[in-house]
Amino acid sequence: MTTTTYSVSGMTCGHCSASVTEEISKIAGVQEVSIDLVAGGTSAVHVTSESALDEVSVREAVDEAGYELAAS
């Protein structure tokens, strides 16, 4: 298992967090997603997965939810 933290901008509420969690959870191998929400700022998204995830997949999932993965 590995846990990676991503920075996501644009989230403002619990619904935003739920949308991002839902999309990232669809990625193969993802076990858990938790978010430290910073409304209007850059939130920390912690993703636990079986192995390291392809950042492109995570970026696409965050984009699908309507938010932006901050540059790492």
Wavefront OBJ file of the C-alpha trace (Angstrom):
o trace
v 0.000 0.000 0.000
v 1.086 3.536 -0.693
v -0.421 6.892 0.246
v 0.136 9.917 -1.960
v -1.026 13.465 -1.268
v -2.200 15.643 -4.131
v -3.048 19.351 -4.053
v -6.411 20.244 -5.568
v -7.717 23.766 -6.072
v -11.256 25.018 -6.484
v -13.092 22.948 -3.866
v -15.273 24.922 -1.456
v -17.566 22.472 0.351
v -18.398 18.901 1.282
v -20.134 18.313 -2.050
v -16.913 19.276 -3.833
v -14.984 16.801 -1.698
v -17.538 14.079 -2.394
v -17.267 14.645 -6.161
v -13.469 14.422 -6.127
v -13.561 11.360 -3.848
v -16.031 9.616 -6.146
v -13.988 10.209 -9.299
v -10.611 9.262 -7.769
v -12.165 6.136 -6.222
v -12.909 4.885 -9.754
v -9.184 4.538 -10.499
v -8.061 0.906 -10.356
v -6.206 0.078 -7.160
v -7.498 2.988 -5.080
v -8.409 1.838 -1.562
v -9.214 5.079 0.248
v -9.497 8.819 -0.418
v -9.512 11.457 2.323
v -9.529 15.215 1.886
v -8.372 18.074 4.093
v -10.693 20.726 2.655
v -9.470 24.309 2.490
v -12.487 26.203 1.151
v -11.426 28.506 -1.651
v -7.789 27.444 -1.317
v -5.704 24.407 -2.140
v -6.981 21.248 -0.460
v -4.875 18.179 0.337
v -6.229 14.967 -1.168
v -4.731 11.816 0.379
v -5.056 8.718 -1.802
v -4.206 5.249 -0.509
v -3.721 2.696 -3.264
v -2.264 -0.748 -3.876
v 0.657 0.823 -5.762
v 1.728 4.250 -6.988
v -0.846 5.846 -9.274
v -0.222 7.460 -12.632
v -0.557 11.219 -12.037
v -2.285 11.606 -15.415
v -5.088 9.318 -14.212
v -5.475 11.316 -11.009
v -5.451 14.613 -12.950
v -8.150 13.307 -15.320
v -10.315 12.160 -12.388
v -9.998 15.540 -10.655
v -10.776 17.314 -13.952
v -13.854 15.106 -14.417
v -15.063 16.226 -10.984
v -14.646 19.859 -12.101
v -11.515 20.834 -10.179
v -7.821 21.261 -10.854
v -4.843 19.239 -9.700
v -2.203 21.769 -8.646
v 1.287 21.426 -10.094
v 3.441 19.040 -8.115
l 1 2 3 4 5 6 7 8 9 10 11 12 13 14 15 16 17 18 19 20 21 22 23 24 25 26 27 28 29 30 31 32 33 34 35 36 37 38 39 40 41 42 43 44 45 46 47 48 49 50 51 52 53 54 55 56 57 58 59 60 61 62 63 64 65 66 67 68 69 70 71 72
